[in-house]
Amino acid sequence: MVIINFKDRINNTTRNPAQVLVMGFAIIILIGTILLNLPQSSVDGKSIGLINALFTATSAVCVTGLVVVNTAVHWTVFGKIVILVLIQIGGLGLMTMTTMIALMLGKKITLRERLIMREELNQFSLVGLVKLIKYVIISTLIIEVIGATLLAIRFIPIYGTIKGVWFSIFHAISAFCNAGFDLIGESMIPFVDDIMVNLTIGLLIIIGGIGYTVLIDLINHRSIRRTSLHTKLVLLITSILLLLGFIFIFVSEYSNLDTIGGLPFADKITSAMFQSITTRTAGFNSIDMASLRSSTTFLFIILMFIGGSPGSTAGGIKTTTFGVIMLTIRSVLKGDKDVEVYNRSISSKLIYKALAVIGIGMLIIIFVTMILTVTEAGYDFLDLLFEVVSAFGTVGLTRNVTSNLSIVGKIIIASTMFVGRLGPITVAFALTKKERKNKGYYKHPEGKILIG
């Protein structure tokens, strides 16, 4: 198998972990591109074209959900299965999948492989990584099976047994992996008033988006008070973003007849909550994105930029990054010497990294948006910015832009999805030939700069 061969070569490479991850994801995308470009993948029996196949494979592996063709209509069963497999690989992570196969074959996990696993899972230590991988695989399967079972209760009566089961499995995996691909053809718009579908998809997205570290921490301790600082911060920021997003969407779109304005009061609440959940990372939509008011559209851009949490299937700069910056701003305004939360102080190293992630992310979005304003000149600036942030945050929402992108535009957006999935810091490290060694214990004299 290609994945096994890739894993066997890891020990022989001199590349750093970030470079191995980038190379590994690129190989999976290439394989997916080849398979999706086959005539057997398309209903019309014709090749979709290399660029369109590349875009779709990248969107699936990077668990984004932006599509150039209607997934439900264009792809054959074979093509849909390829997309689903790519989503699962992209959601779990390359090293998780290869480690799972290695464990099944009885192979030992080397130190270098553990270093790559730590990089991909965004962990602090090498200790317990293999055990964490096992937890990730088992918990993923259990959650996806439960999600598929709940969806089947609604889908089987509507689509029949075989199609209903298939739809349930596909959407459970797509939701948990925060991918946003759907086989319905209109995302979740037909189920805008279905509480069970909205609740199931929403919970799968939240669980997938908080990260495996948080999930396992909650399972082990069964009490938020006894969990780690990371878990507490993730749950706090996630709850705040979900609540504020819900309130703003509900108020802003309340009288918009093109979105939730014509729905009964209870359905308005359901739709606003669902969209607050999915906008940050998953890409499902139960209302028309192109009909949103400008204020709501801008809110969506902010939520997509923040994204989910580290070590999860979500994209964006991550909730903890946003949280650390907000805490830093609070400490500056209060005049505190240290940045503190939950009786713990946050190191300056983490603050610098958070600033770097946000800074690089903003530069990427600005740069890509500027290019698209030239290559896709016929679109409104807000729509293009929405598209770019959606790609960077691996969200998958669009204001009817993706399917009409030029060839250059598709390549640019695909590249943005790739960077967004791996993370700007990881990609930056991958472009560095050698890791910089500690330059010593000396320190240059401080320079004074006026700020603000």
ABEGO torsion letter per residue (X at the ends): XAAAAAAAAAAABABBAAAAAAAAAAAAAAAAAAAAABAAABAAGBBAEAAAAAAAAAAAAAGAGBBABBAAAABBAAAAAAAAAAAAAAAAEAAAAAAAAAAAAGBBBBAAAAAAAAAAAGBABABGAAAAAAAAAAAAAAAAAAAAAAAAAAAAAAAEAAAAAAAAAAAAAAAAAGAGBBAAGAEAAAAAABAAAAAAAAAAAAAAAAEAAAAAAAAAAGBAAABBAAAAAAAAAAAAAAAAAAAAAAAAAAABAABAAABBAAAAAAAAAAAAAAAAAAGBBABBAAABBAAAAAAAAAAAAAEBBBGBABBEAEAAAAAAAAAAAAAAAAGBABBBBGGBBBBAAAAAAAAAAAAAAAAAAAAAAAAAAAABAABBAAAAAAAAAAAAAGAGBBBGAAAABBAAAAAAAAAAAAAAAAEAAAAAAAABABBBBBAEABBBBBBBBBBX
